[in-house]
Amino acid sequence: MSEKVEELTRVYTVPLRVAFEAPRYRRAKVAIRLIRDFATRHMKASEVKIEEDVNKLVWARGIRNPPCQPRSYNRIHRRLAEKLVSR
């Protein structure tokens, strides 16, 4: 069987204001969790991996002060199994 990989890319602005309701010493951790939940909900993906660039963007100003509305480039890779039909 040959497999095709379908890639879908979308750009979202993720609202992270809820992260600022958390205690100061947990804000970046909460922001990462919110990004993961947002991507799961909007991209309808079962498994979400946060890229290193997004992680560095959130943690750049420390654990106490993550960005409020980062832009996120979400990509989905779906593997489509193609059945071989003999004639």
DSSP file (Angstrom, degrees, kcal/mol; ACC not computed):
  #  RESIDUE AA STRUCTURE BP1 BP2  ACC     N-H-->O    O-->H-N    N-H-->O    O-->H-N    TCO  KAPPA ALPHA  PHI   PSI    X-CA   Y-CA   Z-CA
    1    1 A M              0   0    0      0, 0.0     2,-0.4     0, 0.0    82,-0.1   0.000 360.0 360.0 360.0 140.3    0.0    0.0    0.0
    2    2 A S  E     -A   82   0A   0     80,-0.7    80,-2.1     2,-0.0     2,-0.4  -0.832 360.0-144.9-102.5 145.8    1.1    3.5   -0.7
    3    3 A E  E     -A   81   0A   0     -2,-0.4     2,-0.4    78,-0.2    78,-0.2  -0.889   4.7-155.3-112.5 139.9    0.4    6.3    1.7
    4    4 A K  E     -A   80   0A   0     76,-2.6    76,-3.2    -2,-0.4     2,-0.6  -0.881  10.1-144.8-107.1 144.7   -0.4    9.9    0.8
    5    5 A V  E     -A   79   0A   0     -2,-0.4     2,-0.5    74,-0.2    74,-0.2  -0.948  11.0-161.2-112.1 118.9    0.2   12.6    3.3
    6    6 A E  E     -A   78   0A   0     72,-3.0    72,-2.7    -2,-0.6     2,-0.5  -0.851   6.1-161.2 -99.1 130.2   -2.3   15.5    3.2
    7    7 A E  E     -A   77   0A   0     -2,-0.5     2,-0.5    70,-0.2    70,-0.2  -0.953   7.5-173.5-117.4 129.2   -1.1   18.7    4.9
    8    8 A L  E     -A   76   0A   0     68,-2.0    68,-2.3    -2,-0.5     2,-0.4  -0.984   5.9-169.1-121.1 125.4   -3.6   21.4    5.9
    9    9 A T  E     +A   75   0A   0     -2,-0.5     2,-0.3    66,-0.2    66,-0.2  -0.956   9.3 170.4-120.7 132.7   -2.2   24.8    7.2
   10   10 A R  E     -A   74   0A   0     64,-2.6    64,-2.9    -2,-0.4     2,-0.5  -0.974  25.4-136.3-136.1 151.4   -4.2   27.5    8.9
   11   11 A V  E     +A   73   0A   0     -2,-0.3     2,-0.3    62,-0.2    62,-0.2  -0.943  28.1 176.3-110.9 125.2   -3.2   30.7   10.7
   12   12 A Y  E     -A   72   0A   0     60,-3.0    60,-3.7    -2,-0.5     2,-0.6  -0.923  30.7-137.4-125.0 150.4   -5.0   31.6   14.0
   13   13 A T  E     -A   71   0A   0     -2,-0.3    58,-0.2    58,-0.2    -2,-0.0  -0.954  29.6-147.5-102.2 114.7   -4.6   34.3   16.6
   14   14 A V        -     0   0    0     56,-2.2     2,-0.6    -2,-0.6    21,-0.1  -0.729   5.8-136.2 -90.7 120.3   -4.9   32.5   19.9
   15   15 A P        +     0   0    0      0, 0.0     3,-0.2     0, 0.0    54,-0.2  -0.639  27.2 173.1 -76.7 120.4   -6.5   34.4   22.7
   16   16 A L    >>  +     0   0    0     52,-2.4     3,-1.1    -2,-0.6     4,-0.5   0.104  41.2 114.0-114.7  21.4   -4.4   33.9   25.9
   17   17 A R  G >4 S+     0   0    0      1,-0.3     3,-1.2     2,-0.2     4,-0.2   0.816  71.6  64.5 -61.9 -29.3   -6.1   36.3   28.2
   18   18 A V  G >4 S+     0   0    0      1,-0.3     3,-1.6    -3,-0.2     4,-0.4   0.809  91.1  65.3 -64.2 -28.4   -7.3   33.4   30.3
   19   19 A A  G X4 S+     0   0    0     -3,-1.1     3,-1.0     1,-0.3    -1,-0.3   0.785  92.6  61.9 -64.5 -26.0   -3.7   32.6   31.1
   20   20 A F  G << S+     0   0    0     -3,-1.2    -1,-0.3    -4,-0.5    -2,-0.2   0.545  91.9  65.1 -80.3  -5.4   -3.5   35.9   33.0
   21   21 A E  G <  S+     0   0    0     -3,-1.6    -1,-0.2    -4,-0.2    -2,-0.2   0.618  89.3  85.7 -83.6 -15.2   -6.1   34.8   35.4
   22   22 A A  S <  S-     0   0    0     -3,-1.0     5,-0.1    -4,-0.4    -3,-0.0  -0.374 100.0 -80.8 -77.8 162.0   -3.7   32.1   36.6
   23   23 A P    >>  -     0   0    0      0, 0.0     3,-2.1     0, 0.0     4,-0.5  -0.273  45.0-109.6 -59.8 153.6   -1.1   32.8   39.3
   24   24 A R  G >4 S+     0   0    0      1,-0.3     3,-0.8     2,-0.2     4,-0.3   0.834 115.9  58.2 -56.0 -36.8    2.0   34.6   38.1
   25   25 A Y  G 34 S+     0   0    0      1,-0.2    -1,-0.3     2,-0.1    39,-0.1   0.437 112.3  40.4 -78.6   2.7    4.2   31.6   38.5
   26   26 A R  G <> S+     0   0    0     -3,-2.1     4,-2.3    -7,-0.1    -1,-0.2   0.361  79.7 105.4-125.7   3.0    2.1   29.4   36.2
   27   27 A R  H <X S+     0   0    0     -3,-0.8     4,-2.3    -4,-0.5    37,-0.2   0.875  81.5  46.2 -62.5 -44.0    1.1   31.7   33.3
   28   28 A A  H  > S+     0   0    0     35,-1.7     4,-2.2    -4,-0.3    -1,-0.2   0.887 112.7  51.5 -67.2 -37.3    3.4   30.4   30.6
   29   29 A K  H  > S+     0   0    0      1,-0.2     4,-1.9     2,-0.2    -2,-0.2   0.920 111.7  46.8 -63.6 -42.7    2.4   26.8   31.5
   30   30 A V  H  X S+     0   0    0     -4,-2.3     4,-2.5     1,-0.2    -2,-0.2   0.881 109.4  55.1 -65.8 -38.1   -1.3   27.7   31.2
   31   31 A A  H  X S+     0   0    0     -4,-2.3     4,-2.3    -5,-0.2    -2,-0.2   0.905 107.1  49.6 -62.4 -42.2   -0.6   29.5   27.9
   32   32 A I  H  X S+     0   0    0     -4,-2.2     4,-2.1     2,-0.2    -1,-0.2   0.914 111.6  49.1 -62.6 -42.8    0.9   26.4   26.4
   33   33 A R  H  X S+     0   0    0     -4,-1.9     4,-2.6     1,-0.2    -2,-0.2   0.898 110.4  51.0 -63.8 -40.5   -2.0   24.3   27.6
   34   34 A L  H  X S+     0   0    0     -4,-2.5     4,-2.7     2,-0.2    -2,-0.2   0.886 109.1  50.6 -64.7 -39.5   -4.5   26.9   26.1
   35   35 A I  H  X S+     0   0    0     -4,-2.3     4,-2.4     2,-0.2    -1,-0.2   0.918 111.8  48.0 -63.2 -43.0   -2.6   26.8   22.7
   36   36 A R  H  X S+     0   0    0     -4,-2.1     4,-2.2     2,-0.2    -2,-0.2   0.926 113.9  46.0 -63.8 -45.3   -2.8   23.0   22.7
   37   37 A D  H  X S+     0   0    0     -4,-2.6     4,-2.4     2,-0.2    -2,-0.2   0.896 112.1  51.9 -64.3 -40.5   -6.5   23.0   23.6
   38   38 A F  H  X S+     0   0    0     -4,-2.7     4,-2.7     1,-0.2     5,-0.3   0.922 111.2  46.5 -62.1 -45.4   -7.2   25.7   21.0
   39   39 A A  H  X S+     0   0    0     -4,-2.4     4,-2.2     1,-0.2     6,-0.4   0.889 112.3  50.8 -66.1 -38.8   -5.5   23.7   18.2
   40   40 A T  H  X>S+     0   0    0     -4,-2.2     4,-0.8    -5,-0.2     5,-0.7   0.916 114.9  43.3 -63.3 -42.8   -7.3   20.5   19.2
   41   41 A R  H  <5S+     0   0    0     -4,-2.4    -2,-0.2     2,-0.2    -1,-0.2   0.916 121.8  35.7 -71.4 -44.6  -10.7   22.2   19.1
   42   42 A H  H  <5S+     0   0    0     -4,-2.7    -2,-0.2     1,-0.2    -3,-0.2   0.796 123.9  39.4 -86.4 -28.3  -10.3   24.2   15.9
   43   43 A M  H  <5S-     0   0    0     -4,-2.2    -1,-0.2    -5,-0.3    -3,-0.2   0.514  98.1-133.2 -97.0  -5.2   -8.2   21.8   13.8
   44   44 A K  T  <5 +     0   0    0     -4,-0.8     2,-0.4    -5,-0.2    -3,-0.2   0.921  51.3 153.3  53.3  49.5  -10.1   18.7   15.1
   45   45 A A      < -     0   0    0     -5,-0.7    -1,-0.2    -6,-0.4     3,-0.1  -0.846  44.3-153.1-109.8 145.2   -6.9   16.8   15.7
   46   46 A S  S    S+     0   0    0     -2,-0.4     2,-0.4     1,-0.2    -1,-0.1   0.807  86.7  39.8 -84.7 -30.8   -6.5   14.1   18.2
   47   47 A E        -     0   0    0     -7,-0.0     2,-0.4     2,-0.0    -1,-0.2  -0.980  68.9-172.0-124.4 127.8   -2.7   14.7   18.7
   48   48 A V        -     0   0    0     -2,-0.4     2,-0.5    -3,-0.1   -12,-0.1  -0.975   3.7-170.2-123.0 128.9   -1.2   18.1   18.9
   49   49 A K        -     0   0    0     -2,-0.4     2,-0.5   -13,-0.0    -2,-0.0  -0.977  17.4-140.6-116.8 128.4    2.5   18.9   19.0
   50   50 A I        -     0   0    0     -2,-0.5   -14,-0.0     1,-0.1    -2,-0.0  -0.762  23.1-126.5 -90.2 127.7    3.7   22.4   19.7
   51   51 A E     >  -     0   0    0     -2,-0.5     4,-2.1     1,-0.1     5,-0.2  -0.257  18.7-112.7 -72.6 161.1    6.6   23.5   17.6
   52   52 A E  H  > S+     0   0    0      1,-0.2     4,-2.6     2,-0.2     5,-0.2   0.836 114.1  57.5 -62.6 -35.7    9.8   24.8   19.1
   53   53 A D  H  > S+     0   0    0      2,-0.2     4,-2.0     1,-0.2    -1,-0.2   0.915 108.8  44.8 -63.5 -43.7    9.2   28.3   17.7
   54   54 A V  H  > S+     0   0    0      2,-0.2     4,-2.1     1,-0.2    -2,-0.2   0.902 113.0  51.7 -67.4 -40.7    5.9   28.7   19.4
   55   55 A N  H  X S+     0   0    0     -4,-2.1     4,-2.2     1,-0.2    -2,-0.2   0.914 110.8  47.4 -61.6 -44.0    7.3   27.4   22.6
   56   56 A K  H  X S+     0   0    0     -4,-2.6     4,-0.9     1,-0.2    -1,-0.2   0.865 109.2  55.1 -66.6 -35.3   10.1   29.9   22.5
   57   57 A L  H  < S+     0   0    0     -4,-2.0     4,-0.4     2,-0.2     3,-0.3   0.915 111.1  44.0 -62.6 -43.1    7.7   32.7   21.7
   58   58 A V  H  < S+     0   0    0     -4,-2.1     3,-0.4     1,-0.2    -2,-0.2   0.905 120.4  40.0 -68.6 -41.3    5.6   31.9   24.8
   59   59 A W  H >< S+     0   0    0     -4,-2.2     3,-1.5     1,-0.2    -1,-0.2   0.453  88.2  96.1 -89.2  -0.6    8.6   31.5   27.1
   60   60 A A  T 3< S+     0   0    0     -4,-0.9    -1,-0.2    -3,-0.3    -2,-0.1   0.858  91.3  38.8 -60.5 -37.4   10.7   34.4   25.7
   61   61 A R  T 3  S-     0   0    0     -3,-0.4    -1,-0.3    -4,-0.4     4,-0.3   0.234 122.4-102.4 -99.4  14.2    9.5   36.8   28.4
   62   62 A G    <   -     0   0    0     -3,-1.5     3,-0.4     1,-0.2    -1,-0.3  -0.245  44.0 -62.0  95.0 177.0    9.6   34.3   31.2
   63   63 A I  S    S+     0   0    0      1,-0.2   -35,-1.7    -3,-0.1   -34,-0.2   0.744 127.8  53.8 -73.1 -23.8    7.0   32.3   33.0
   64   64 A R  S    S+     0   0    0     -3,-0.2    -1,-0.2     1,-0.2    -2,-0.1   0.678 110.9  39.2 -87.4 -18.5    5.2   35.4   34.4
   65   65 A N        +     0   0    0     -3,-0.4    -1,-0.2    -4,-0.3    -4,-0.2  -0.526  66.0 169.0-137.9  69.2    4.6   37.3   31.2
   66   66 A P        -     0   0    0      0, 0.0    -8,-0.1     0, 0.0    -7,-0.1  -0.350  48.7 -84.9 -73.1 163.3    3.5   35.3   28.1
   67   67 A P        -     0   0    0      0, 0.0    -9,-0.0     0, 0.0   -10,-0.0  -0.321  31.3-136.9 -66.8 153.3    2.3   37.1   25.0
   68   68 A C  S    S+     0   0    0      1,-0.2   -52,-2.4    -3,-0.1   -51,-0.2   0.902  89.5  10.5 -79.5 -43.3   -1.5   38.0   25.0
   69   69 A Q  S    S-     0   0    0    -54,-0.2    -1,-0.2   -53,-0.1     2,-0.1  -0.608  75.1-178.6-140.1  76.7   -2.4   37.1   21.4
   70   70 A P        -     0   0    0      0, 0.0   -56,-2.2     0, 0.0     2,-0.4  -0.451  29.9-118.5 -75.1 150.3    0.3   35.2   19.6
   71   71 A R  E     -A   13   0A   0    -58,-0.2     2,-0.5    -2,-0.1   -58,-0.2  -0.726  31.0-160.1 -84.2 136.8   -0.2   34.1   15.9
   72   72 A S  E     -A   12   0A   0    -60,-3.7   -60,-3.0    -2,-0.4     2,-0.8  -0.976  13.8-152.2-124.6 129.1   -0.2   30.4   15.5
   73   73 A Y  E     -A   11   0A   0     -2,-0.5     2,-0.5   -62,-0.2   -62,-0.2  -0.884  22.0-162.9 -97.9 107.8    0.5   28.5   12.3
   74   74 A N  E     -A   10   0A   0    -64,-2.9   -64,-2.6    -2,-0.8     2,-0.4  -0.802   7.8-173.8 -99.3 130.8   -1.4   25.2   12.7
   75   75 A R  E     -A    9   0A   0     -2,-0.5     2,-0.4   -66,-0.2   -66,-0.2  -0.958   7.8-161.5-122.4 140.9   -0.6   22.3   10.5
   76   76 A I  E     -A    8   0A   0    -68,-2.3   -68,-2.0    -2,-0.4     2,-0.6  -0.981   1.9-161.9-120.3 133.4   -2.3   19.0   10.2
   77   77 A H  E     -A    7   0A   0     -2,-0.4     2,-0.5   -70,-0.2   -70,-0.2  -0.966  11.8-175.6-112.0 118.9   -0.7   15.9    8.7
   78   78 A R  E     -A    6   0A   0    -72,-2.7   -72,-3.0    -2,-0.6     2,-0.6  -0.959  16.8-143.6-116.2 130.6   -3.2   13.2    7.7
   79   79 A R  E     -A    5   0A   0     -2,-0.5     2,-0.6   -74,-0.2   -74,-0.2  -0.824  14.0-163.8 -94.3 123.6   -2.1   10.0    6.4
   80   80 A L  E     -A    4   0A   0    -76,-3.2   -76,-2.6    -2,-0.6     2,-0.5  -0.929  10.3-145.0-109.7 118.5   -4.4    8.6    3.8
   81   81 A A  E     -A    3   0A   0     -2,-0.6     2,-0.6   -78,-0.2   -78,-0.2  -0.713  12.5-152.2 -84.1 126.1   -4.0    4.9    2.9
   82   82 A E  E     -A    2   0A   0    -80,-2.1   -80,-0.7    -2,-0.5     2,-0.3  -0.870   9.4-138.8-101.6 123.7   -4.6    4.2   -0.7
   83   83 A K        -     0   0    0     -2,-0.6     2,-0.5   -82,-0.1   -80,-0.0  -0.637  13.1-131.5 -84.1 136.2   -5.9    0.8   -1.5
   84   84 A L        -     0   0    0     -2,-0.3     2,-0.6     2,-0.0    -1,-0.0  -0.752  19.7-156.9 -86.4 126.8   -4.5   -0.9   -4.6
   85   85 A V        -     0   0    0     -2,-0.5     2,-0.4     2,-0.0    -2,-0.0  -0.914   5.8-146.0-108.3 122.7   -7.2   -2.3   -6.8
   86   86 A S              0   0    0     -2,-0.6    -2,-0.0     1,-0.1     0, 0.0  -0.708 360.0 360.0 -88.2 139.1   -6.2   -5.1   -9.1
   87   87 A R              0   0    0     -2,-0.4    -1,-0.1     0, 0.0    -2,-0.0   0.407 360.0 360.0-101.8 360.0   -8.0   -5.2  -12.5
